[in-house]
Amino acid sequence: MKVTELANELNTTADTVQYYTRIGLITPIKSPANGYKIYGKTVQRSLKFILSARQLDFSVEEIKAILTEADKGKTALLLREKLRKATRDWQSKPDKAPTGHMICHLIEGGIDE
């Protein structure tokens, strides 16, 4: 798909797609027929991840690091499981306004275990 098609598919702008292409976070292929940049499903998945990560306030450098690790075949499965466990643990806690100490304890307990 072309830049505008990808942008429309992911509810973003063509400028955004071009920006992430320019800085190397996504890499389209060039059509041999006309030289247009073509964005396939893999790029679409990567851009969807990038846009989601940016909404969570990940920096471009942090996203670059994550994608670099993913390119090396590493996954975030261990971290994902730790976060799921922490979420389950947090949901079992009483519903009251947390103090700063409680939040630190929950985060440390979820990550260290």
C-alpha positions as CSV (number, residue, x, y, z in Angstrom):
1,M,0.0,0.0,0.0
2,K,1.1,3.6,-0.6
3,V,1.8,6.2,2.1
4,T,-1.7,7.7,2.1
5,E,-3.3,4.3,2.2
6,L,-1.2,3.3,5.2
7,A,-1.9,6.6,6.9
8,N,-5.6,6.2,6.4
9,E,-5.6,2.5,7.6
10,L,-3.9,3.6,10.9
11,N,-5.8,6.9,11.3
12,T,-2.6,9.0,11.1
13,T,-1.2,11.3,8.5
14,A,1.0,10.8,5.5
15,D,3.5,13.2,7.1
16,T,3.7,10.9,10.2
17,V,4.4,7.8,8.0
18,Q,7.0,9.7,6.0
19,Y,8.7,10.9,9.2
20,Y,9.1,7.4,10.6
21,T,10.3,6.3,7.2
22,R,12.9,9.1,7.1
23,I,14.3,8.3,10.6
24,G,14.5,4.6,9.7
25,L,11.8,3.1,12.1
26,I,9.9,1.7,9.1
27,T,11.3,0.7,5.8
28,P,9.1,0.4,2.7
29,I,10.1,-1.4,-0.4
30,K,10.4,0.4,-3.7
31,S,8.1,-0.7,-6.5
32,P,10.3,-1.8,-9.5
33,A,7.6,-0.7,-11.9
34,N,7.3,2.9,-10.8
35,G,9.7,3.5,-7.9
36,Y,6.9,4.3,-5.4
37,K,7.4,3.3,-1.8
38,I,5.2,0.3,-0.9
39,Y,4.3,-0.4,2.7
40,G,3.5,-4.1,3.4
41,K,1.9,-5.8,6.3
42,T,5.1,-6.0,8.3
43,V,5.6,-2.3,8.1
44,Q,2.0,-1.8,8.9
45,R,2.4,-3.8,12.1
46,S,5.5,-1.9,13.0
47,L,3.9,1.4,12.5
48,K,0.9,0.4,14.5
49,F,3.3,-0.5,17.4
50,I,5.1,2.8,17.0
51,L,1.9,4.8,17.1
52,S,0.7,2.9,20.2
53,A,4.1,3.3,21.9
54,R,4.1,7.0,21.2
55,Q,0.6,7.3,22.8
56,L,2.1,5.7,25.9
57,D,4.8,8.4,25.9
58,F,7.6,6.2,24.8
59,S,10.3,8.3,23.1
60,V,11.4,7.7,19.6
61,E,14.8,6.5,21.0
62,E,13.1,4.0,23.3
63,I,11.0,2.7,20.4
64,K,14.1,2.4,18.3
65,A,15.7,0.3,21.0
66,I,12.7,-2.0,21.3
67,L,12.5,-2.5,17.5
68,T,16.3,-3.1,17.4
69,E,15.9,-5.8,20.0
70,A,13.0,-7.3,18.2
71,D,15.0,-7.4,15.0
72,K,17.6,-9.5,16.9
73,G,14.9,-12.0,17.6
74,K,14.4,-11.0,21.2
75,T,10.9,-10.6,22.5
76,A,9.2,-8.8,25.3
77,L,7.4,-11.9,26.6
78,L,9.1,-12.0,30.0
79,L,8.3,-8.3,30.6
80,R,4.8,-8.8,29.4
81,E,4.3,-11.7,31.8
82,K,5.6,-9.7,34.7
83,L,3.3,-6.8,33.8
84,R,0.3,-9.2,33.6
85,K,1.2,-10.7,37.0
86,A,1.5,-7.2,38.5
87,T,-1.9,-6.2,37.0
88,R,-3.5,-9.3,38.5
89,D,-1.9,-8.6,41.9
90,W,-3.0,-4.9,41.8
91,Q,-6.6,-5.9,41.0
92,S,-6.7,-8.1,44.1
93,K,-5.8,-5.1,46.4
94,P,-8.4,-3.2,48.2
95,D,-10.0,-0.3,46.3
96,K,-8.7,2.8,48.1
97,A,-6.6,5.8,47.3
98,P,-2.9,4.6,47.2
99,T,-0.1,6.4,48.9
100,G,3.3,6.9,47.3
101,H,4.7,4.1,49.3
102,M,2.0,1.7,48.2
103,I,2.6,2.5,44.5
104,C,6.3,1.9,44.9
105,H,5.7,-1.4,46.6
106,L,3.3,-2.6,43.9
107,I,5.7,-1.7,41.1
108,E,8.7,-3.2,42.8
109,G,6.8,-6.3,43.8
110,G,5.4,-6.8,40.3
111,I,8.8,-6.3,38.6
112,D,11.1,-8.2,41.1
113,E,9.0,-11.4,41.3
